[in-house]
Amino acid sequence: MGKKVLVVDDEKLIVKGIRFSLEQDGMEVDCAYDGEEALEAAKKKEYDVVLLDVMLPKLTGFEVCQQIREFSSMPIIMLTAKGDDMDKILGLEYGADDYITKPFNILEVKARIKAIMRRSSKKGAEASAAKVVTHGGLKIDCESRRVYVNNKEVNLTAKEFDLLELLIFNPNKVYSRENLLNTVWGYDYPGDVRTVDVHVRRLREKIEDNPSEPKYIHTKWGVGYFFQD
């Protein structure tokens, strides 16, 4: 069975083109044409990647992304016709893992999808060896990619989990924002270091008792971030 992809866009010709191209690579493709349909599909099936347009009828792509994040960490790539930075950062704020600006080349779309799948597979293989890691009230189950704070599960996005996993397995090592961007998102990622700041802030809000006085993820001013052992 091939990798499962959900393509969401209200422009049916775009969906048809993406679907045809991905199926040529042996992927299993489902399609949705509005926000509500996309959300229902994501609830019924765990996808390897969701390609999600921002401008959709019924629910916007941002709203769909935010609601998916309430029950799943499946990777989400936002498709946006707008190229300004605020839209890109806003997409990441809602829990997206990556974004592609329209008009796009289908080869770029396929490259991004495959890069996210490779990173997910690699992370899964590396994580399963470690199984469960605990630190104070924080527990990470690497095999199921679940995180618990004081025995209560918190829902992280795929990138938030990758970021936490990297830091906790390298305690007290200070990573620059550029290093984190390259390691977690990959050298081919077109975003900038603000992406890292957004994710660190969201991660702190989920795992720290007091995000403004973190116990786990600390800032080394002028350098970057580290996990304190």
DOLUM-306480 format. One record per residue (C-alpha): residue number from 1; x, y, z. Coordinates in Angstrom, 1 decimal. Layout:
! DOLUM-306480
{i: NUM	u: X	v: Y	w: Z}
...
***
This chain:
! DOLUM-306480
{i: 1	u: 0.0	v: 0.0	w: 0.0}
{i: 2	u: 1.4	v: 3.4	w: -1.0}
{i: 3	u: 1.6	v: 6.5	w: 1.2}
{i: 4	u: -1.7	v: 8.1	w: 1.9}
{i: 5	u: -2.2	v: 11.8	w: 0.9}
{i: 6	u: -5.2	v: 14.1	w: 1.3}
{i: 7	u: -5.4	v: 16.9	w: -1.3}
{i: 8	u: -7.7	v: 19.8	w: -0.4}
{i: 9	u: -8.5	v: 22.6	w: -2.8}
{i: 10	u: -11.7	v: 24.1	w: -4.2}
{i: 11	u: -10.1	v: 24.4	w: -7.7}
{i: 12	u: -10.9	v: 21.0	w: -9.1}
{i: 13	u: -8.3	v: 21.2	w: -11.9}
{i: 14	u: -5.5	v: 21.7	w: -9.4}
{i: 15	u: -6.7	v: 18.8	w: -7.4}
{i: 16	u: -7.0	v: 16.6	w: -10.5}
{i: 17	u: -3.4	v: 17.5	w: -11.6}
{i: 18	u: -1.9	v: 16.9	w: -8.2}
{i: 19	u: -3.8	v: 13.6	w: -7.7}
{i: 20	u: -2.7	v: 12.3	w: -11.1}
{i: 21	u: 0.9	v: 13.2	w: -10.5}
{i: 22	u: 1.0	v: 11.6	w: -7.0}
{i: 23	u: -0.7	v: 8.5	w: -8.1}
{i: 24	u: 1.9	v: 8.1	w: -10.8}
{i: 25	u: 4.4	v: 7.8	w: -7.9}
{i: 26	u: 2.3	v: 5.0	w: -6.3}
{i: 27	u: 0.6	v: 7.2	w: -3.6}
{i: 28	u: -3.0	v: 6.7	w: -2.5}
{i: 29	u: -4.7	v: 10.0	w: -2.9}
{i: 30	u: -8.0	v: 11.2	w: -1.4}
{i: 31	u: -9.5	v: 14.6	w: -2.4}
{i: 32	u: -11.7	v: 17.2	w: -0.7}
{i: 33	u: -13.0	v: 20.5	w: -2.1}
{i: 34	u: -14.1	v: 22.4	w: 1.0}
{i: 35	u: -13.0	v: 22.7	w: 4.6}
{i: 36	u: -15.8	v: 20.6	w: 6.2}
{i: 37	u: -15.1	v: 17.8	w: 3.7}
{i: 38	u: -11.4	v: 17.9	w: 4.5}
{i: 39	u: -12.0	v: 17.7	w: 8.2}
{i: 40	u: -14.3	v: 14.7	w: 7.9}
{i: 41	u: -11.7	v: 12.9	w: 5.7}
{i: 42	u: -8.9	v: 13.6	w: 8.2}
{i: 43	u: -11.1	v: 12.2	w: 11.1}
{i: 44	u: -11.7	v: 9.0	w: 9.2}
{i: 45	u: -8.2	v: 8.3	w: 8.1}
{i: 46	u: -4.6	v: 9.0	w: 9.2}
{i: 47	u: -2.8	v: 10.5	w: 6.3}
{i: 48	u: 1.0	v: 10.6	w: 5.7}
{i: 49	u: 0.6	v: 14.1	w: 4.4}
{i: 50	u: -2.2	v: 16.6	w: 4.0}
{i: 51	u: -2.0	v: 19.2	w: 1.2}
{i: 52	u: -4.3	v: 22.0	w: 2.4}
{i: 53	u: -5.3	v: 25.1	w: 0.5}
{i: 54	u: -5.7	v: 28.2	w: 2.7}
{i: 55	u: -8.7	v: 29.7	w: 0.8}
{i: 56	u: -11.6	v: 27.2	w: 1.1}
{i: 57	u: -15.4	v: 27.3	w: 1.3}
{i: 58	u: -17.1	v: 26.6	w: 4.6}
{i: 59	u: -13.9	v: 26.4	w: 6.7}
{i: 60	u: -10.6	v: 28.1	w: 5.8}
{i: 61	u: -7.5	v: 26.0	w: 5.6}
{i: 62	u: -6.3	v: 27.6	w: 8.8}
{i: 63	u: -9.4	v: 26.5	w: 10.6}
{i: 64	u: -9.2	v: 23.0	w: 9.2}
{i: 65	u: -5.5	v: 22.8	w: 10.2}
{i: 66	u: -6.2	v: 24.0	w: 13.8}
{i: 67	u: -9.1	v: 21.5	w: 14.2}
{i: 68	u: -7.0	v: 18.6	w: 12.8}
{i: 69	u: -4.3	v: 19.4	w: 15.4}
{i: 70	u: -6.9	v: 18.7	w: 18.2}
{i: 71	u: -6.8	v: 15.0	w: 17.3}
{i: 72	u: -3.8	v: 14.3	w: 15.1}
{i: 73	u: -0.2	v: 15.3	w: 14.3}
{i: 74	u: -0.3	v: 14.1	w: 10.7}
{i: 75	u: 2.0	v: 16.4	w: 8.6}
{i: 76	u: 0.2	v: 19.3	w: 6.9}
{i: 77	u: 1.5	v: 21.4	w: 4.0}
{i: 78	u: -0.4	v: 24.6	w: 3.4}
{i: 79	u: -1.0	v: 25.8	w: -0.1}
{i: 80	u: -1.4	v: 29.6	w: -0.3}
{i: 81	u: -1.8	v: 32.0	w: -3.2}
{i: 82	u: -0.4	v: 34.8	w: -1.1}
{i: 83	u: 3.4	v: 35.1	w: -0.7}
{i: 84	u: 3.7	v: 37.5	w: 2.2}
{i: 85	u: 5.4	v: 36.3	w: 5.4}
{i: 86	u: 2.5	v: 36.9	w: 7.7}
{i: 87	u: 0.4	v: 34.2	w: 5.9}
{i: 88	u: 3.3	v: 31.8	w: 6.1}
{i: 89	u: 3.9	v: 32.4	w: 9.8}
{i: 90	u: 0.1	v: 32.3	w: 10.5}
{i: 91	u: -0.1	v: 28.9	w: 8.8}
{i: 92	u: 2.7	v: 27.7	w: 11.2}
{i: 93	u: 0.8	v: 29.2	w: 14.2}
{i: 94	u: -2.1	v: 27.0	w: 13.4}
{i: 95	u: 0.1	v: 23.9	w: 13.4}
{i: 96	u: 1.1	v: 23.5	w: 9.8}
{i: 97	u: 4.5	v: 21.8	w: 9.1}
{i: 98	u: 5.3	v: 23.5	w: 5.8}
{i: 99	u: 3.9	v: 25.8	w: 3.1}
{i: 100	u: 4.0	v: 26.1	w: -0.7}
{i: 101	u: 3.1	v: 29.3	w: -2.5}
{i: 102	u: 0.9	v: 29.2	w: -5.6}
{i: 103	u: 1.5	v: 29.0	w: -8.5}
{i: 104	u: 3.8	v: 26.0	w: -7.8}
{i: 105	u: 5.6	v: 23.4	w: -9.8}
{i: 106	u: 4.2	v: 19.9	w: -9.3}
{i: 107	u: 7.8	v: 18.6	w: -9.0}
{i: 108	u: 8.3	v: 21.0	w: -6.1}
{i: 109	u: 5.2	v: 19.7	w: -4.4}
{i: 110	u: 6.3	v: 16.1	w: -4.9}
{i: 111	u: 9.8	v: 16.9	w: -3.5}
{i: 112	u: 8.3	v: 18.6	w: -0.4}
{i: 113	u: 5.9	v: 15.6	w: 0.2}
{i: 114	u: 8.7	v: 13.1	w: -0.1}
{i: 115	u: 11.0	v: 15.1	w: 2.1}
{i: 116	u: 8.4	v: 15.2	w: 4.9}
{i: 117	u: 7.8	v: 11.5	w: 4.5}
{i: 118	u: 11.5	v: 10.7	w: 4.7}
{i: 119	u: 12.0	v: 12.8	w: 7.8}
{i: 120	u: 8.9	v: 11.2	w: 9.4}
{i: 121	u: 10.2	v: 7.7	w: 8.6}
{i: 122	u: 13.7	v: 8.5	w: 9.8}
{i: 123	u: 12.4	v: 10.1	w: 13.0}
{i: 124	u: 10.2	v: 7.1	w: 13.6}
{i: 125	u: 13.0	v: 4.7	w: 13.2}
{i: 126	u: 15.4	v: 6.6	w: 15.5}
{i: 127	u: 12.7	v: 7.2	w: 18.1}
{i: 128	u: 11.5	v: 3.6	w: 18.3}
{i: 129	u: 14.9	v: 2.6	w: 19.6}
{i: 130	u: 14.6	v: 4.9	w: 22.6}
{i: 131	u: 11.0	v: 4.0	w: 23.3}
{i: 132	u: 10.1	v: 6.1	w: 26.4}
{i: 133	u: 12.0	v: 9.0	w: 27.8}
{i: 134	u: 11.0	v: 10.7	w: 31.1}
{i: 135	u: 12.3	v: 13.9	w: 32.6}
{i: 136	u: 10.6	v: 15.3	w: 35.7}
{i: 137	u: 6.9	v: 15.5	w: 34.8}
{i: 138	u: 7.6	v: 15.2	w: 31.1}
{i: 139	u: 7.3	v: 11.8	w: 29.4}
{i: 140	u: 7.9	v: 11.2	w: 25.7}
{i: 141	u: 6.8	v: 7.9	w: 24.1}
{i: 142	u: 8.9	v: 7.9	w: 20.9}
{i: 143	u: 7.3	v: 4.9	w: 19.3}
{i: 144	u: 3.8	v: 6.3	w: 19.4}
{i: 145	u: 5.0	v: 9.9	w: 19.2}
{i: 146	u: 3.0	v: 10.9	w: 22.3}
{i: 147	u: 3.9	v: 13.4	w: 24.9}
{i: 148	u: 2.6	v: 13.5	w: 28.5}
{i: 149	u: 2.9	v: 16.3	w: 31.1}
{i: 150	u: 2.1	v: 15.2	w: 34.6}
{i: 151	u: 0.5	v: 12.1	w: 33.2}
{i: 152	u: -1.8	v: 14.1	w: 31.0}
{i: 153	u: -1.4	v: 13.7	w: 27.2}
{i: 154	u: -0.6	v: 16.9	w: 25.2}
{i: 155	u: -1.1	v: 17.0	w: 21.5}
{i: 156	u: 2.0	v: 18.2	w: 19.6}
{i: 157	u: 2.3	v: 18.8	w: 15.9}
{i: 158	u: 4.8	v: 16.7	w: 14.0}
{i: 159	u: 7.3	v: 19.5	w: 13.9}
{i: 160	u: 6.8	v: 20.3	w: 17.6}
{i: 161	u: 7.5	v: 16.7	w: 18.5}
{i: 162	u: 10.6	v: 16.6	w: 16.2}
{i: 163	u: 11.9	v: 19.7	w: 17.9}
{i: 164	u: 11.3	v: 18.4	w: 21.4}
{i: 165	u: 12.8	v: 15.0	w: 20.6}
{i: 166	u: 16.0	v: 16.6	w: 19.2}
{i: 167	u: 16.5	v: 18.8	w: 22.2}
{i: 168	u: 15.7	v: 16.2	w: 24.9}
{i: 169	u: 18.1	v: 13.7	w: 23.3}
{i: 170	u: 20.8	v: 16.3	w: 23.3}
{i: 171	u: 20.5	v: 17.8	w: 26.8}
{i: 172	u: 22.3	v: 21.1	w: 27.6}
{i: 173	u: 23.5	v: 21.4	w: 23.9}
{i: 174	u: 22.7	v: 24.8	w: 22.6}
{i: 175	u: 21.2	v: 24.8	w: 19.1}
{i: 176	u: 21.2	v: 28.0	w: 17.1}
{i: 177	u: 17.9	v: 28.9	w: 15.4}
{i: 178	u: 19.5	v: 28.3	w: 12.0}
{i: 179	u: 20.8	v: 24.9	w: 13.1}
{i: 180	u: 17.3	v: 23.9	w: 14.4}
{i: 181	u: 15.7	v: 25.1	w: 11.1}
{i: 182	u: 18.2	v: 23.0	w: 9.1}
{i: 183	u: 18.0	v: 19.9	w: 11.3}
{i: 184	u: 14.2	v: 19.7	w: 12.0}
{i: 185	u: 12.9	v: 21.3	w: 8.8}
{i: 186	u: 15.7	v: 20.4	w: 6.4}
{i: 187	u: 18.1	v: 22.4	w: 4.3}
{i: 188	u: 15.6	v: 22.7	w: 1.5}
{i: 189	u: 13.0	v: 24.4	w: 3.7}
{i: 190	u: 12.4	v: 27.9	w: 2.4}
{i: 191	u: 11.2	v: 29.5	w: 5.7}
{i: 192	u: 13.3	v: 31.6	w: 8.0}
{i: 193	u: 14.3	v: 31.4	w: 11.7}
{i: 194	u: 11.0	v: 33.0	w: 12.9}
{i: 195	u: 9.6	v: 29.5	w: 12.2}
{i: 196	u: 11.7	v: 28.1	w: 15.0}
{i: 197	u: 10.7	v: 30.9	w: 17.4}
{i: 198	u: 7.0	v: 30.2	w: 16.7}
{i: 199	u: 7.4	v: 26.5	w: 17.3}
{i: 200	u: 9.4	v: 26.9	w: 20.5}
{i: 201	u: 6.8	v: 29.3	w: 21.9}
{i: 202	u: 4.0	v: 26.9	w: 21.0}
{i: 203	u: 5.9	v: 24.0	w: 22.5}
{i: 204	u: 6.5	v: 25.9	w: 25.8}
{i: 205	u: 2.8	v: 26.7	w: 26.0}
{i: 206	u: 2.0	v: 23.0	w: 25.8}
{i: 207	u: 4.7	v: 21.4	w: 28.1}
{i: 208	u: 5.7	v: 24.1	w: 30.5}
{i: 209	u: 3.8	v: 25.0	w: 33.7}
{i: 210	u: 4.8	v: 28.6	w: 33.2}
{i: 211	u: 6.0	v: 29.3	w: 29.6}
{i: 212	u: 7.6	v: 32.6	w: 30.6}
{i: 213	u: 9.8	v: 30.7	w: 33.2}
{i: 214	u: 10.5	v: 27.4	w: 31.4}
{i: 215	u: 11.8	v: 24.3	w: 33.2}
{i: 216	u: 12.6	v: 22.4	w: 30.1}
{i: 217	u: 13.3	v: 24.4	w: 27.0}
{i: 218	u: 15.6	v: 27.4	w: 27.7}
{i: 219	u: 16.9	v: 30.3	w: 25.7}
{i: 220	u: 20.6	v: 31.1	w: 25.5}
{i: 221	u: 20.3	v: 34.7	w: 24.6}
{i: 222	u: 22.0	v: 35.6	w: 21.4}
{i: 223	u: 22.7	v: 32.0	w: 20.6}
{i: 224	u: 19.7	v: 29.7	w: 20.5}
{i: 225	u: 17.7	v: 27.1	w: 22.5}
{i: 226	u: 18.6	v: 24.1	w: 24.7}
{i: 227	u: 16.9	v: 21.5	w: 26.9}
{i: 228	u: 18.1	v: 21.7	w: 30.4}
{i: 229	u: 18.9	v: 18.3	w: 32.0}
***
